[in-house]
Amino acid sequence: MSFEWPWQYNFPPFYTLQPNVDTRQKQLVAWCSLVLSYCRHHKLYTLDVMEAQESPLFNNKKIKRKLSVEAIQVVLEELRKKGNLEWLDKNKSRCLVMWRRPEEWGKLIYQWVSKNGMVNSVFTLYELSNGDDTEAEEFHGLEEWVLLRSLQALQTEGKAEIINMDDGKGVKFF
């Protein structure tokens, strides 16, 4: 399945931050939505700003327009304010993108556990994110940092406990 670009993607002014406050706010909402949709479609969890500028996400070769690094950082900072992004360095050159928040992932994982009658079961992190039983699930292939945060959210709710095992970490669901 190919990614479906929004109409703004082929609209040249979309690639220049607009000076009018209302227009800029709508533009940032559209960029934020595009970044999250694109990352979700391609299962991207980290972005390097310089690499991203050359990727199709911010660089539309068809109309020969790309968003500047400064504008990309404005968009990503907007995502950070919404809780969908964390910077990995103080230079703001790399970031973690959370197109679904850890609490949302936790809810999906717990629904799967409950639906399959696996409450009171223990799993390794590998089994959850890469096991045969989870292949059809949206959380299959989830990067470990996202998985751990999701399980921490469930632990806070009293639905799971993260445990240390001989070969790494595991989790027990309640």
N, C-alpha and C positions, 0 to 999 in steps of 0.2 A: 504494500500500500504506500503510495507516494504522499508526501507532505502537501497539504493544501495551503497556499499562501493567501493572506488576507488581501483585499483590494488595494490597501495602502502600499503594499510591497512594490507595486509598479507605478507609484505616484511619486515623482521626483522630489517634491517638497518634504516628503516624509523623512528624507535623509538629512535635513537641516533642522536643527532645533529652532522652533518658532519663537519669535520675540513676544508675541501676544500671550499673556498668562493663561487665558482660557484655552486658546488653541494649543499651547504647549502642554497643558494638563491632559487634554484629549489625546495628544500625540504620545505622551508618556504612557498613558493607559494602554494605547494600542501597541506600543513597543513592548511593554511589560507582558501583555497577553501573548504577543508573538514569540518573545523569548521563552516563556514558560511552555507554550504549545510546541515549539520547535524542539526544546530540550526533552520534553515528554515523548514526542514522536520518535526521537533518535536515542532515547534513554541516556541522555547526557546529565551528569551530576556535577561536573567541574568545567569551568571555562577559563581559558587564558585570554585576557583581553586582546593582546596582539594577534594571537591566532584567530580569535573570533572575528576580528575586523576583516580578515581575508576570507572567512567562511561565508557560505550563502546566506547565513542568518543576517549579517550586517552589510553584505556586499552583493548588490544586484547587478551582475555583469550584463544582463540583457539591456538595462537602461543606463549602464555605466555610472552608477551612483553607489556610494558607500557611506556609512555613518562614521564620523571621526572618532578617534579614541576617546576624546573628551566627552563627546555625546554618548558614546557607549557607557562610559563610567557614570554619567548622569542617569541613564536608564537602569543600570545595575544598582546604583545607589537607591533608586526608587524601589526596586525589588527588595533591597535590604530593609528599607523602612517598613515594607509590608510583611516582612518575616519570611520571604522566599529565597533569601540569599545571605551568605556569610563570606566576608573577605578572608582569604587565607594568608594575606600579608599586609603590612601597613602601607605598602606602595599601591595597593589595590590593583594588582596586575593579574591575580588569580582568585577565583571564588568558587564556592560550593553553591550549586543551584538546587533549590528544593521546590520542584514543580508540584510536589505534594508534600505537605508538612509532615514531620515525623508522627504527630498524633494521628493524622489521616492514614498513614501507612500502618501504624499500630492497629487501628480499627479494622483495616482490611485483613491484616494477618490474624487478628483475633476472631474475626468472622469465619475465616477459613478453618482455624483450629476448632471452633465450636461446631461448624457445619459438618466437619469430618469426625466428630466425636473424639477429639484428641486433647480435651481439657484434662489436666493432671498428667500430661505427657511431657517428656524432656526431649528437646531437639538440640542439635549442634547448630551454630549459625550457618554452617555450610549446608546442612540439610534443608534449612528454611529457605535460603536464597538460591541454592543450586540443585536441590534434590529432585529426584524424578517425580515425587508426589506433588511438587509445587509448579511443575512445568507450565501448566495452563493458567497459573495465577499471575496477576499483574505485578506482584512483588518478586517474582522469579527473576534472578539476576541483579537484585538490588545490591548496591555497593555496601560494604560492611559498615561504614560510618553511618549511613542512613538507617540500615537495619538496627544497629546498636541504639541509635537515638529513638527509633520507633519502639524498641523493646523497653527502653528506659521510660518512655511515656506510659507504656502498659504497666510497668513496675510501679510507677507513681500512682496509677489507678488501682493497684492491688490485683491486677489480672495476670501478672507474670513476675518471675524472679530470674534475673540474669545470674548464672552460676559459672564458676571457673571449673573447667574440666581438664583432664590430662593433656588433651590435644587442642586446647583453646577455650573459647567461651561457648556456653550453651544457655538454654532458657527453659524454664518450666512454667507451664501455663496453668492458671487456677480458674 
